[in-house]
Amino acid sequence: MKKTALIAVILVLGAASSFANLLQNGGFETAGASETEALYWRWANPDLNGSTWGTASRESWRAYAGTWEATIRGTWAGDVAGGWWQQASGEAGVTYTASAWFWADANWTAGQQGMKLEFYDAVSSVPLTVVTNLISGITENWEQKTIQAVAPENTAWVRVVVYADNVGGNGALQFDEVSVVAEPGTVIVISGVSWGLLLVASLFAISRRGNTHAA
């Protein structure tokens, strides 16, 4: 009985920390100031925790889930590069995983494209650490890509970036269902109480209960 309860506590707390997407509107279903903008992925709409640049555009061509997806278009959209980013509160020592589903038109090309995890302190606009997953081989089938990194000391913000540079004249890179999650086993602070401390307290209580019954 004690062993079963112990496993239950670990599973519950692990699931709570691993499946909570820290991003807002990760599926791009909610529009921003216009249909081609996504709420929370645009500067000052509604806050300063997300933005786009270049040929980025919200479209309803072939979403992986729902109706809308994010795109980075070719030079036909008026620029040679594009990208999207959004950030959430982060904490040093926590392992974060970013994930998204990608599709690319057959005639799409880019000099470089990828997904980044960037970590910032509370005051500087220069990242403490940048980890990049260069993405290649994306075809006209949805494919999931991920990237993982441990937040360095002094981390206050964790940011996901999807970008493409030196894009060609045709097609678009498309992506959907973007998430950033904190991995199980790390300490996540929620309303001043960390899951790590809660786990320790729960295990201690179970141990005490088991020892009492054994007596």
Secondary structure by P-SEA (a helix, b strand, c coil): caaaaaaaaaaaaaaaaccccccccccccccccccccccccccccccccccccccccccccccccccbbbbbcccccccccccccccccccccbbbbbbbbbbbcccccccccccbbbbbccccccccbbbbbbbcccccbbbbbbccccccccccbbbbbbbccccccbbbbbcccccccccccbbbbcccccaaaaaaaaaaaaaaaaaaaac
